[in-house]
């Protein structure tokens, strides 16, 4: 006959063992990180590497799933999703939120910073202000990574900016929408994930972006020219919900911050390395990659002066202080 005391002890031992086995799983934290660009875009690849670094350094205690290509949230929704806790982390082109605060559009002030060294100086001059704004919204900035310098894609030769009048112009933030307005174009707001379809269906036939966006969108299937205007260098911001971050233990927080530093350095280098590669790929696909004529460049610079004045008016003393600090570097 089975001894009831032995049966109880065995059951207790089994329960303890089951709890021990379940403990690691229960301790594991799983986060989502929505992003707006394709999985093979350098930004998304960098996020995947960041997530792997965090998982490895925490021994699997924290796992971050990257959702590229606007598959979890569309680009304009990502920041709000992180603010509300629908996602713990996110990455977004920060300038698309310039309507919330002018400081989010600092890196798209035309011709202010047009090289990677200049873009880094502008980042250093503006980072504290951007962090402060995000912090007030319940978000902690982790790192920022640039795109390549922005140029103009069209379906025809451009001798001057007058040749752009009447074009169907894709805008993605306040600056590009305002530029379209100044140059007499029909501006349509299209985020990156929807751009290939918009080009294929003729919703837009011109836009300003990097070689990377043109490559991702297979722009050669719809357009014919890329003018390397180098108007500005926008940046993507990766951030975390403050409450979610605060709920982690200190060692895990430190891992995230260290991985963020690594990701930022890796991301800047990746875009510096790939900028010319993307332009070469566009050429190989049959696109005409051209430097703007003096007249075309002058026209863009004149429009840029108007856009800069608009931005400084919105940003006020804080914006002027950032620009002044940048120019002193």
C-alpha positions as CSV (number, residue, x, y, z in Angstrom):
1,X,0.0,0.0,0.0
2,X,1.3,3.5,-0.9
3,X,2.2,5.6,2.1
4,X,0.1,8.7,2.1
5,X,2.9,10.7,3.7
6,X,5.3,9.6,0.9
7,X,2.7,10.5,-1.7
8,X,2.3,14.0,-0.3
9,X,6.1,14.5,-0.1
10,X,6.4,13.3,-3.7
11,X,3.7,15.6,-4.9
12,X,5.3,18.5,-3.0
13,X,8.7,17.7,-4.6
14,X,7.1,17.6,-8.0
15,X,5.4,20.9,-7.5
16,X,8.7,22.5,-6.4
17,X,10.5,21.1,-9.4
18,X,7.7,22.4,-11.7
19,X,8.0,25.9,-10.2
20,X,11.8,25.8,-10.6
21,X,11.4,24.9,-14.3
22,X,8.8,27.6,-14.8
23,X,10.8,30.3,-13.0
24,X,13.1,31.2,-15.8
25,X,10.2,31.5,-18.3
26,X,8.2,33.6,-15.8
27,X,11.3,35.9,-15.3
28,X,11.7,36.5,-19.0
29,X,10.5,39.9,-20.3
30,X,9.4,40.2,-23.9
31,X,9.2,43.6,-25.6
32,X,8.1,44.7,-29.1
33,X,9.9,47.3,-31.2
34,X,7.9,48.5,-34.2
35,X,9.9,50.2,-37.0
36,X,8.9,51.7,-40.3
37,X,11.5,50.5,-42.8
38,X,12.2,47.2,-44.6
39,X,14.0,44.4,-42.9
40,X,17.1,44.8,-45.1
41,X,17.3,48.6,-44.6
42,X,20.4,49.6,-42.5
43,X,18.1,51.0,-39.8
44,X,16.2,47.8,-39.4
45,X,19.4,45.7,-39.5
46,X,20.8,47.9,-36.8
47,X,17.7,47.4,-34.6
48,X,17.9,43.6,-35.1
49,X,21.6,43.7,-34.0
50,X,20.7,45.9,-31.0
51,X,18.0,43.4,-29.9
52,X,20.4,40.5,-30.2
53,X,23.0,42.4,-28.1
54,X,20.4,43.0,-25.4
55,X,19.2,39.4,-25.4
56,X,22.8,38.0,-25.3
57,X,23.9,40.4,-22.5
58,X,20.9,39.6,-20.4
59,X,21.1,35.8,-21.0
60,X,17.7,35.9,-22.6
61,X,16.1,37.7,-19.6
62,X,14.9,40.5,-22.0
63,X,14.0,39.7,-25.6
64,X,13.1,42.4,-28.0
65,X,11.2,41.5,-31.2
66,X,11.7,44.0,-34.0
67,X,8.7,44.5,-36.3
68,X,10.1,46.2,-39.5
69,X,8.2,47.6,-42.5
70,X,5.5,49.3,-40.5
71,X,4.1,45.7,-39.9
72,X,3.0,46.4,-36.3
73,X,2.2,50.1,-36.4
74,X,2.4,52.6,-39.3
75,X,5.2,55.2,-39.0
76,X,3.1,58.1,-37.7
77,X,1.6,55.7,-35.0
78,X,4.8,54.3,-33.6
79,X,5.6,57.2,-31.2
80,X,2.1,57.2,-29.8
81,X,2.1,53.5,-29.4
82,X,5.3,53.7,-27.2
83,X,3.8,56.7,-25.2
84,X,0.7,54.7,-24.5
85,X,2.5,51.5,-23.7
86,X,1.1,49.5,-26.7
87,X,4.7,48.9,-27.6
88,X,7.6,49.1,-25.2
89,X,10.1,50.5,-27.7
90,X,10.0,52.0,-31.2
91,X,12.0,53.7,-34.0
92,X,10.7,56.5,-36.1
93,X,11.9,59.3,-38.3
94,X,11.7,62.0,-35.7
95,X,11.0,64.9,-38.1
96,X,7.6,63.5,-38.9
97,X,6.6,64.8,-35.5
98,X,7.6,68.4,-36.1
99,X,4.0,69.4,-35.8
100,X,4.1,68.5,-32.1
101,X,7.3,70.5,-31.5
102,X,9.7,72.4,-33.8
103,X,12.7,70.8,-32.1
104,X,11.8,67.4,-33.7
105,X,12.4,69.0,-37.1
106,X,15.9,70.5,-36.4
107,X,17.7,68.0,-38.7
108,X,15.5,68.9,-41.7
109,X,16.3,72.6,-41.7
110,X,17.6,72.9,-45.3
111,X,21.3,73.1,-45.8
112,X,22.1,73.5,-42.1
113,X,23.9,70.2,-41.9
114,X,24.6,68.4,-45.1
115,X,27.5,66.1,-44.3
116,X,27.8,63.4,-41.7
117,X,30.3,65.3,-39.5
118,X,28.0,68.3,-39.6
119,X,25.0,66.1,-38.8
120,X,26.8,64.7,-35.8
121,X,27.5,68.3,-34.5
122,X,23.9,69.2,-35.0
123,X,22.9,66.1,-33.1
124,X,25.1,67.0,-30.2
125,X,23.8,70.5,-30.2
126,X,20.1,69.4,-30.2
127,X,20.1,66.1,-28.3
128,X,19.4,67.5,-24.9
129,X,16.4,69.5,-26.2
130,X,15.0,66.5,-28.0
131,X,15.5,64.3,-24.9
132,X,13.7,66.9,-22.8
133,X,10.7,67.0,-25.1
134,X,10.4,63.2,-25.3
135,X,10.9,62.8,-21.5
136,X,7.9,65.1,-21.0
137,X,5.9,62.7,-23.1
138,X,6.8,59.6,-21.1
139,X,9.5,58.5,-23.5
140,X,13.3,57.9,-23.0
141,X,15.5,58.5,-26.0
142,X,18.0,55.7,-26.5
143,X,19.9,56.6,-29.7
144,X,19.6,58.3,-33.1
145,X,20.9,57.3,-36.5
146,X,21.1,59.3,-39.7
147,X,20.0,58.7,-43.2
148,X,22.1,59.6,-46.2
149,X,21.9,63.2,-47.5
150,X,18.6,64.0,-49.2
151,X,18.2,64.4,-53.0
152,X,15.3,64.8,-55.4
153,X,13.8,62.0,-57.5
154,X,11.9,63.0,-60.6
155,X,10.7,61.7,-64.0
156,X,12.3,64.4,-66.1
157,X,15.2,66.7,-66.4
158,X,15.4,69.7,-64.0
159,X,17.3,72.8,-65.1
160,X,15.7,75.1,-62.5
161,X,13.2,74.7,-59.7
162,X,10.6,76.1,-62.1
163,X,10.6,72.8,-63.8
164,X,9.1,71.2,-60.7
165,X,5.8,73.2,-60.8
166,X,2.8,71.0,-61.0
167,X,4.6,67.8,-60.0
168,X,2.9,65.3,-57.7
169,X,5.2,65.6,-54.7
170,X,5.5,63.1,-51.9
171,X,6.0,64.7,-48.5
172,X,6.8,63.0,-45.3
173,X,7.1,65.8,-42.8
174,X,6.5,69.5,-42.3
175,X,9.6,70.5,-44.2
176,X,9.0,68.5,-47.3
177,X,5.3,69.5,-47.4
178,X,6.3,73.2,-47.1
179,X,8.9,72.8,-49.8
180,X,6.3,71.3,-52.2
181,X,4.1,74.3,-51.5
182,X,6.9,76.8,-52.2
183,X,7.8,75.2,-55.5
184,X,4.2,75.0,-56.7
185,X,3.8,71.2,-56.5
186,X,0.9,69.0,-55.5
187,X,2.0,67.7,-52.1
188,X,0.8,64.3,-50.9
189,X,1.8,62.9,-47.5
190,X,3.2,59.4,-48.1
191,X,5.2,57.4,-45.5
192,X,8.0,55.1,-46.7
193,X,6.0,51.8,-46.5
194,X,3.4,53.1,-48.9
195,X,5.8,54.8,-51.3
196,X,6.4,52.0,-53.8
197,X,2.6,51.7,-54.4
198,X,2.2,55.4,-54.6
199,X,4.9,55.6,-57.3
200,X,3.5,52.6,-59.2
201,X,0.0,54.0,-59.3
202,X,1.1,57.6,-60.1
203,X,-0.2,59.1,-56.9
204,X,3.2,60.9,-56.8
205,X,5.9,61.3,-59.4
206,X,8.6,63.2,-57.4
207,X,10.0,63.2,-53.9
208,X,13.0,64.1,-51.8
209,X,14.8,61.4,-49.8
210,X,18.0,59.4,-49.5
211,X,19.5,56.9,-51.9
212,X,18.4,54.2,-49.4
213,X,14.7,55.1,-49.7
214,X,15.0,55.1,-53.5
215,X,16.6,51.7,-53.4
216,X,14.1,50.3,-50.9
217,X,11.2,51.6,-53.1
218,X,12.7,50.3,-56.4
219,X,12.3,53.8,-57.6
220,X,13.8,53.0,-61.0
221,X,10.6,51.2,-61.9
222,X,8.7,54.5,-61.9
223,X,11.1,57.4,-62.1
224,X,14.3,58.3,-64.1
225,X,16.4,60.9,-62.3
226,X,18.0,61.5,-58.9
227,X,19.5,65.0,-58.3
228,X,22.0,64.8,-55.4
229,X,20.9,68.1,-53.8
230,X,22.1,67.1,-50.3
231,X,19.5,69.2,-48.7
232,X,19.7,67.8,-45.2
233,X,20.4,64.6,-43.2
234,X,17.4,63.4,-41.2
235,X,17.6,61.0,-38.4
236,X,15.7,58.1,-36.9
237,X,15.2,58.0,-33.1
238,X,14.9,54.8,-31.1
239,X,13.2,55.2,-27.8
240,X,11.6,53.3,-24.9
241,X,8.5,53.8,-22.8
242,X,9.8,55.4,-19.5
243,X,7.6,53.3,-17.3
244,X,8.6,50.0,-19.0
245,X,12.3,51.0,-18.6
246,X,11.9,51.9,-15.0
247,X,10.3,48.6,-14.3
248,X,13.5,46.8,-15.2
249,X,16.2,46.0,-12.7
250,X,19.4,48.2,-12.8
251,X,21.6,45.6,-14.5
252,X,19.1,45.2,-17.4
253,X,18.7,49.0,-17.7
254,X,22.5,49.3,-18.0
255,X,22.6,46.6,-20.7
256,X,20.1,48.5,-22.8
257,X,22.0,51.8,-22.4
258,X,25.3,50.1,-23.4
259,X,23.7,48.4,-26.4
260,X,22.2,51.7,-27.4
261,X,25.6,53.3,-27.5
262,X,26.9,50.5,-29.6
263,X,23.9,50.7,-32.0
264,X,24.3,54.4,-32.4
265,X,27.9,54.2,-33.4
266,X,27.2,51.2,-35.6
267,X,24.3,52.9,-37.3
268,X,26.2,56.1,-38.1
269,X,29.1,54.1,-39.6
270,X,26.7,51.9,-41.7
271,X,25.1,54.9,-43.4
272,X,28.4,56.6,-44.0
273,X,29.6,53.3,-45.6
274,X,26.5,52.7,-47.7
275,X,25.7,56.2,-49.0
276,X,27.7,55.9,-52.1
277,X,26.8,52.2,-52.5
278,X,23.2,53.1,-52.7
279,X,23.9,55.7,-55.4
280,X,25.9,53.2,-57.3
281,X,23.0,50.7,-57.1
282,X,20.6,53.4,-58.5
283,X,22.9,54.0,-61.4
284,X,23.2,50.3,-62.0
285,X,19.4,50.0,-62.2
286,X,19.4,52.7,-64.9
287,X,18.6,55.8,-62.9
288,X,20.4,59.0,-63.9
289,X,22.2,60.2,-60.7
290,X,23.2,63.8,-61.3
291,X,24.6,66.8,-59.4
292,X,22.2,69.8,-59.5
293,X,23.0,72.6,-61.9
294,X,24.1,75.9,-60.3
295,X,20.7,77.3,-61.2
296,X,18.8,74.4,-59.6
297,X,21.0,74.4,-56.5
298,X,20.5,78.1,-56.1
299,X,16.8,77.7,-56.4
300,X,16.7,75.1,-53.7
301,X,18.9,77.2,-51.4
302,X,16.6,80.1,-51.8
303,X,13.6,78.0,-50.9
304,X,15.7,76.6,-48.0
305,X,16.2,80.1,-46.7
306,X,12.4,80.5,-46.5
307,X,12.0,77.2,-44.8
308,X,14.8,78.0,-42.3
309,X,13.1,81.3,-41.4
310,X,9.8,79.4,-40.9
311,X,11.4,76.9,-38.6
312,X,13.3,79.5,-36.5
313,X,10.0,81.4,-36.1
314,X,8.3,78.3,-34.8
315,X,11.2,77.2,-32.6
316,X,11.7,80.6,-31.0
317,X,14.6,81.3,-28.7
318,X,15.2,77.6,-27.9
319,X,15.6,76.8,-31.6
320,X,17.9,79.7,-32.2
321,X,20.0,78.6,-29.2
322,X,20.5,75.2,-30.8
323,X,21.5,76.7,-34.2
324,X,23.9,79.1,-32.5
325,X,25.5,76.3,-30.4
326,X,25.8,74.1,-33.6
327,X,27.5,76.9,-35.5
328,X,30.1,77.4,-32.7
329,X,31.2,73.8,-32.8
